[in-house]
């Protein structure tokens, strides 16, 4: 059975960005654009009327701060995925979005591939999605994240392991060999000092390793 098409509401005040987003999703069978709003005061009423699955939310909208909008939407329906799409690339802003239960953070100069990857990720896992180039130097109190450096490919494999996929499935999903998956998996376990996937999942959730 095919998954139902995910419905997107765009919250953005620049028409050229809106047009670009509409163009990206025109030929994407898994996602459809419901509508767009340009004013911060219009977001929550549009959410209540349109019932979107995901918001692509600019932080700098007329009449209302994007973080306030994020809070309003999450209070109304915590299940709605909210991905920030902004020009502001600051650690402090990323941290506030995470604290306010946002689901992802992308820069407006991101690729269409990164945008689609973000959408797939927030629906497939509970981890906060960070787009390419987003600053995320907030260090945990115990310094763990400062010491551990996870590559993008390792993150992808960890996500697959957290879905319960085995090595052949991961190889197929990521278009790489089983040998490559096994090598990355061994490196991940060694780097994080874990011995199996269960311990890995516990550690990732505890440390918010992929946030």
C-alpha positions in Angstrom: 0.0 0.0 0.0 1.4 3.4 -1.0 1.8 6.0 1.7 -0.6 9.0 1.4 0.8 12.2 -0.1 2.1 14.5 2.6 0.5 18.0 2.5 2.8 21.1 2.7 1.9 24.6 3.8 4.5 27.3 2.9 5.0 30.2 5.3 7.1 32.7 3.4 6.8 36.3 2.4 9.0 36.4 -0.7 7.2 35.3 -3.9 10.3 34.2 -5.6 11.1 31.7 -2.8 7.5 30.5 -2.9 7.6 30.0 -6.7 10.9 28.1 -6.3 9.4 25.8 -3.7 6.2 25.2 -5.8 8.5 24.3 -8.7 10.5 21.8 -6.6 7.3 19.9 -5.5 5.5 20.0 -8.8 6.8 16.5 -9.8 7.1 15.0 -6.4 4.4 12.3 -5.9 5.1 12.0 -2.2 4.4 15.7 -1.4 1.9 18.3 -2.5 1.7 22.1 -1.8 -1.6 23.0 -0.2 -1.2 26.7 -0.1 1.1 29.5 1.1 0.8 32.4 3.5 3.0 35.5 3.6 1.9 37.0 6.9 2.7 35.7 10.4 -0.8 36.3 11.7 -2.2 34.1 8.9 -0.2 31.0 9.7 -2.2 29.4 12.5 -5.6 30.1 10.9 -4.3 28.5 7.7 -3.1 25.5 9.6 -6.5 25.1 11.2 -8.2 25.4 7.8 -5.9 23.4 5.6 -4.6 20.7 8.1 -1.1 20.3 6.6 1.3 17.6 7.5 4.3 19.9 7.4 5.1 23.6 7.5 8.0 25.1 5.7 8.4 28.2 7.9 10.5 31.3 7.5 11.6 32.9 10.7 11.2 36.4 9.5 7.6 37.0 8.6 5.6 40.2 8.8 3.7 40.8 12.1 4.9 37.8 14.0 8.2 36.1 15.0 8.8 32.7 13.5 9.6 31.2 16.9 6.2 32.4 18.2 4.5 30.8 15.2 6.4 27.6 15.8 5.1 27.5 19.4 1.5 28.3 18.4 1.5 25.6 15.8 3.0 22.9 18.0 0.5 23.8 20.8 -2.3 23.4 18.3 -1.1 20.1 16.9 2.3 18.6 18.0 2.2 16.1 15.2 2.6 18.8 12.5 6.2 18.7 11.2 7.8 22.2 11.2 10.9 22.7 9.2 12.5 26.1 9.4 13.7 27.6 6.1 15.7 30.7 6.7 18.8 32.9 5.9 19.8 33.1 9.6 22.6 30.7 10.3 23.3 31.0 14.0 23.8 28.4 16.7 21.6 30.3 19.1 18.6 30.2 16.7 19.1 26.6 15.9 19.1 25.8 19.6 15.8 27.8 20.1 14.1 26.0 17.3 15.1 22.6 18.8 14.0 23.7 22.2 10.6 24.8 20.8 10.1 21.3 19.2 10.9 22.2 15.6 11.7 19.2 13.4 14.3 20.6 11.1 16.4 23.6 10.1 17.4 24.5 6.6 19.1 27.4 4.9 17.4 29.1 2.0 20.4 28.3 -0.2 20.0 24.6 0.3 19.6 22.2 -2.6 16.3 20.7 -3.6 17.8 17.3 -2.7 18.6 18.5 0.9 15.0 19.9 1.2 13.5 16.6 0.1 15.9 14.6 2.3 14.8 16.8 5.3 11.1 16.1 4.6 11.7 12.3 4.3 13.8 12.3 7.5 11.4 14.1 9.8 8.6 11.7 8.8 10.8 8.6 9.1 12.5 9.4 12.4 12.2 11.5 15.5 15.5 13.2 15.1 16.0 16.9 14.4 17.2 17.4 10.8 20.0 19.8 10.2 20.5 21.0 6.6 23.9 21.2 4.9 25.9 24.2 6.2 23.8 24.9 9.3 25.9 25.9 12.3 25.4 23.5 15.2 28.2 24.1 17.6 26.1 23.9 20.8 28.0 21.6 23.1 26.3 19.2 25.6 27.2 19.7 29.2 29.4 16.6 29.3 31.3 17.6 26.2 30.3 14.3 24.5 29.3 15.9 21.2 32.4 18.0 21.1 34.5 14.9 21.1 32.5 12.7 18.7 32.6 13.6 15.0 30.0 11.8 13.0 30.2 12.0 9.2 27.2 12.6 6.9 27.4 9.0 5.6 27.7 7.7 9.2 24.6 9.7 10.1 22.7 8.1 7.2 23.7 4.6 8.3 22.7 5.3 11.9 19.3 6.5 10.7 18.9 3.3 8.8 19.9 1.2 11.8 17.4 3.1 13.9 14.7 2.1 11.5 15.6 -1.5 12.1 17.1 -2.1 8.7 19.8 -4.8 8.3 23.0 -4.4 6.3 21.6 -5.6 2.9 18.6 -3.3 3.2 20.9 -0.3 4.1 23.1 -1.1 1.2 20.1 -1.1 -1.1 18.6 2.1 0.3 21.9 4.1 0.2 23.1 2.6 -3.1 26.4 1.3 -1.6 27.9 -2.1 -1.2 27.2 -4.3 1.9 31.0 -4.3 2.5 30.9 -0.5 2.7 27.9 -0.6 5.1 29.7 -3.1 7.3 32.9 -1.0 7.4 30.9 2.1 8.3 29.0 0.2 10.9 32.2 -1.1 12.6 33.6 2.4 12.6 30.5 3.8 14.1 30.4 1.2 16.9 34.1 1.8 17.6 33.8 5.5 17.6 30.8 5.5 20.0 32.0 2.6 22.1 28.9 0.5 21.6 28.6 -3.2 20.7 25.2 -3.6 19.1 22.4 -1.6 17.4 20.3 -1.5 20.6 23.1 0.2 22.5 23.6 2.5 19.6 20.0 3.6 19.5 20.0 4.2 23.3 23.1 6.4 23.0 21.8 8.4 20.0 18.6 9.2 21.8 20.3 10.0 25.1 22.9 12.3 23.6 20.7 13.6 20.8 23.6 12.7 18.7 22.1 13.5 15.3 20.3 16.7 16.4 
